[in-house]
Amino acid sequence: MITLAIEYVWVRVMKNQYQNWWTIHWLSEFQARWAGAGRAWEEGQVDYEIGKLERADFDGLSGELVGKLFDSNAHPFYRPVLVFAKLNRSDCQTIRQWFQQNESALMDLFNGHLSKDIPDSLKDILFAHSVKSFYCSCGCTAEYCSHLCALIYKFLEMFDREPIILFNYLGLNFSELLPENIRQSLTRPSEPLLSLSELLTALVDRIPVDNKTKPLNGEAVLGLLENAPSYFQVLGSIFRNEGNLLEKSNLNLIAQNCLVNVKRIVRPKKEGNLSQTCEAIENNAFTFIFEDFESRLVALNTDKSIKVSELDRKFLIEQGLMAKPFDSSLRLLFEAAKLITLKCACLPLIFKTEHPDSTLPRLLWMPAVNEPGVNVFLNELFKLPDLLDIEKRIDKNSLKSVAVFRTLANKASTQMQQKEEARRALIIYLIAQFITGLIEHSTDGSSIKGLLSAMLCGSDIRDLEGLLNSKVTAEIERIFQILMAPYVLTLKPVLTVTEAPKNDVILNSQPRYRVDFGLMKESALLNLTQKNRSEQSAFFIKEISKELHLARYREVAKAFLNTISSLHQICRSISTKQSAYVSDDLKTLQSFLLDTAPSLMMLGVRVVLDKKYRKFIKPNFRIRALQANEGRVISFFKNMDFKPELSIDGKPLTEKQAQELLALMPSDTKEPVVVNFLDYLVELDPQEVGKFNELKNQVQKLNPFEQLKSVISNNWNGYGLSLSQEIERNLSEILDVPDIELPKSIQATLRPYQIVGYKWLMKNITHRMGALIADDMGLGKTLQVISAITKCCEDHLLEGKPILIVVPAGVLHNWGDEFKKFSPSLKVKMRLGDKFWQKEKVDDEAPDVILTTYSTLTRHFQFFSEQEWGLVVADEAQYLKNPSSARSMAFRLLKAREMIAMTGTPIENRLMDIWSIFASIQPKLLGNQKNFINDFAIPIEKKKDPQVTENFRKILTPFVLRREKTDPKVINDLPQCFIQNVMVKLTPFQAYLYKTALKDCLDKIPTAKKRSKGFLIIRLLAELKKICNSPSQFLKKNAVEPDSGKANALMELLPSLLNQKKKILIFTQYRQMGLRLQNWIEKKIGERPEFLNGSVTLAERNKMIRRFQNDSDHRILLISLKAGGVGLNLTAASVVIHYDLWWNPAVEQQATDRAYRIGQNKDVTVYRLICEGSFEERIDQVLVAKRKLAENVTVRADKWLGDLSTKELQEFFKLI
């Protein structure tokens, strides 16, 4: 009873494994014959699944299905046999007659399906006594052994797939019922396996040549695959789940594991000591050769000192993973292979070798050239200059051994197109070698269970050559037929998405689409449409299943459908129903085209779409800016009305159309839906639809300046804008620079870029927009502003009101001199001192221009704020960067028709710097401080948002003009400026002081409050700077001799520079350090340099400058950074030395530009003294980052030192 129960359970289990009725029916009839089989079923299944049954052959004469089952106890194997009963003539005739009368059932039988309409009487003939007897060579005393059960499993698998084999086993041959042409089609041999050359040629043909675009650099090309999807899931379904004659391994799982293992090893590795072999690789003293009939890549050392076996493919992969310096071409290809493998965008393809002695196919993991991203990637890779001579890395004889590469071995060949195609094939081949090598290197022996898994894992199978028969090759070809079909078959797999024909569309329903799968000639793919399929020889699944002359392609089509059925419900439906998928569910189609179609393309399926289905469009929500009926609120711009607008594919919708589209969104859905609207497939997101309704209220609340910023940047809260013609004209007025004549009384020849700057200033003054001229230091901002002021006075544009210019004290007289030089007709007066207004005579003529300083303005803000100014100019406007300072508040109290700011460094440290300037010249443009921080400062500084950065640039465009000296379009006759960092070592005493000061500070920080912590760090910063400068400065003692590394380096540098007849500027931020340098330099060279610092009077200051500029005996000028860092013209100097570094790079640049500016006719060299290993070296790294701040308005959000932890502070300040 137990045996019968076990038998019943296993038969039931077997029935559940099969879905086709004929297999289940055969099992039911067989059950009675196998009573008492017991555990043989279970043991037989194990034998079958682990691959003990190597083969099963049918002998047509004897009717025997003979198995060959290997076992550790068998010598050499067991031989189970099933003997099928031959049908008598009468039964054969009965069956033939029925199938002749039922032609569709005959076609179904040849297409792998046994009709259920077959009469019961015929079922009895076919199933009741199909097996006459059975036996096994094992000698088992039981009637039924596990070996026979394993053979039954094999028969059931074949029978379930091909029911016609039972008819063949019973002696029935139905092929004679078919017409002659169809019989020939069925017996015609399949397409032969491609050679390596043929396969590479087929792959190259799939990549269209694109020579229109310029080549990218290697890094940009490698970046093309960064956002490509992963095809790991696809590789889990490329092989059939059925067994094969070679091994019982799960090939899909092995394929996936191959790529998972690669991900594990593709990580940065530490380089070890270089061996002789590694040195050969690094010196490029090797060339590539092909081995194992071109299936393996190895390297040959050119001096023969290293054996080939030491440079096999595994070794090359190891070198690549350790980032050994291959030459640029090999490195590119190795990195390309890594990227493709990590994206699983590669396929295991087989090929026959080009040697007559070889019969065993070889395998390489090739890039999936049909995948769209890989296709574009390879196209760009082909164009890289580093790969234009890649064939030089390959041994000439190896190139000659492969037909497709031979033209590369012939240097005399003039067939450039063939050479280019061969080079592309070689690039694909080398990438395939690296991909396969990565897989081989990452796979351990446990993954290899047989020949197929060995091939997939990249193992060397050359030892099996000649030991396996042709049936093994045929089985390998069958297993890989899905992967090879796109390149081997005459008819190519194709999937189409078209509008459903009228007979497929339900009355009064939404328009429907139809998805078909089939096979088609390559030449017919170009003009494929729904109406001319038959004319183009397109055979879709319905036709394939019915047309007998397509039977040889039926297996491929079914295998393709079986492979892709797991990828999407549309594929599953086509596979199950064996007919096209027709539906109106556009969301399903969208997911299919976006997520699944690329996977199909990767497998080589051509996806052809009607134009309508090539893209799903999201409606674009944007704002329409129209001229309002009311008057102007902003003096230079029309008042506007903002209205939300919908557009599809760039075409705006009317208000009625927009409402109709939004009405298609179901009210109860929270997920996006796809609708058919105006012959577009439109994706509607319920959240976006809700936002559109909210826009109507939000845009009505915008103030005029918010509207203006949106129009200039073409952006409001992420929404684009469309402008009416009136608004576009108004925008052009404030953006375009008009042609304005220079003032007649100006006595200067302006450079072309200065004329543009003058016109730009006049445009902004005329429109009363406010202006920030931010030209690089030394480009002549002063002359441009004086020209604009002169024009305003000549043409009476300021209604007779005076002009106020506020400047740093150090450049006040320089401004006066410039007016006398360039515009002597203007009356200019200076306002200085505490009682300057009392000195004016009653009958004095009113001045055109008043010059004053920031300190005077701050002290006497009431006097200046009571005046009505026609124009106010703020020179060195970075003085206003602190909005809460008395200076800035005093400046904002000024009442002026128009304001101009001048600075070469509009952003010194933070984005708030430029807000502070605009708070004075155009207060409403950038909003209040809080909104500016939230809208711009945080997104740009901390989040590095490129879109916000670009919007900010656009907003500033009409109000800011900046040109740089380094731009040849601006100035092309300025000499070069060379910057050299001079790294100096601290003396032992300096190092001792440095470590002591650092330790004292760090000991106090853990217990300090946050505010106190900040003061401690500022104090530490000052102390360490002084220690780096001079221990005597830190200790407040006198030093007769230079006592620091910097001072010694400076003393060594000066004599050689002076011998070259150069004049030198030396900047330091400390007055006490400057005084020490005066004494040391005098003792060193016998000449005491003058020292321009904050204690020097204006008169004496001007004398110092004139002496340095004009007197050859005054060769060195010491300058304190703050006192002389701006406003001075010192072009006599050709050397600038920064003795210590300021935290702000803009301050350092301003100091350098005292010498490097217009009027300089010599190359300028800048020396920056930096203490090696100290915090000054880290400061320099911060300065490099901050320089990008002003260039890109992309401010680096460096941590303020007060926010750093004690450990971070120690890392920043410690000596290295």
Buried (B, 14 or more C-beta within 10 A) or exposed (E): EEBEEBBEEBBEEBBEBBEBEBBBBBBEBBBEEBEEBBBBBBBBBEBBEEBBBEBBEBEEEEBBBBBBBEBEEBEEBBBBBBBBBBBEEEBBEBBBEBBEEBEEBBBBBBBBBBBEEBEEEBBEBBBEBBBEEBBBBBEBEBEBBBBBBBBBBBBBBBBBBBBBBBBBBBBBEBEEBBEEEBBEBBEEEBBEBBBBBBBBBBBBBBBEEEEEEEBBEBEEBBEBBEEBBEBBBBBBBBBBEEBBBBBBBBBBBBBBBBBBBBBEBBEEEEEEEEEEBBEBBBEEBBBBBBBBBBBBBBBBBBEEEBEBEBBBBBBBBBBBBEEBEBBEBBBBBBBBBBBBBBBBBBBBBBBBBBEEEBBBBBBBBBBBBBBBBBBBBBBBBBBBEBBBEBBEBBBBEBBEBBBBBBBBBBEEEEEEEBBBBBBBBBBBBBBBBBBBBBBBBBBEEEBBBBBBBBBBBBBBBBEEBEEBEEEBBEBBBBBBBBBBBBBBBEBBBBBBBBBBEEEEBEEEEEEBBBBBBBBBBBEBBEEBEBEEBEEBEBBBBBBBBBBBBBBBBBBBBBBBBBBBBEBBBBBBBBBEEBBBBBBBBBBBBBBBBEEBBBBBBBBBBBBBBBEBBEEBBBBBBBBBBBBBEEEEBBEBBBBBBBBBBBBBEEEBBEEEBBEEBBEBBEEEEEEBBBBBBEEBBBBBBBEBBEBBEEBEEBBEEBEBBBBBBBBBBBBBEEBBBBBBEBBEEBBEBBEEBEEBEBBEBBEBEBBEBBBBBBBBBBBBBBBBBBBBBBBBBBBBBBBBBBBBBBBBBBEEBBEEBBBBBBBBBBBBBBBBEBBEEBBEBBBBBBBBEEEBEEEEEEEEEEBBBBBBBBBBBBBBBEBBBEBEBBBBBBBBBBBBBBBEBBBBBBBBEBEBBBBBBBBBBBBBBBBBBBBBBBBBBBBBBBBEBEEBBEBBBBBBBEEEBEEBBEBBBBBBEBBBBBBBBEEEEBBEEBEEBEEEBBBBBBBEEBBEBBBEBBEEBBEBBEEBEEEEBBEBBEEBBEBBBBBBBBBBBBEEEEBEEBBBBBBBBBBEBBEEBBEEEBBBBBBBBBBBBBBBBBBBBEEBBEEEBBBBBEEBEBEEBBEBBEBBBEEEEBBBBBBBBBBBBBBBBBBBBBBBBBBBBBBBBBBBBBBBBBBBBBEBEBEBBBBBBBBBBBBBBBBBEBBEEBBEBBEBBBBBBBEEBBEBEEEEBBEBBBBE
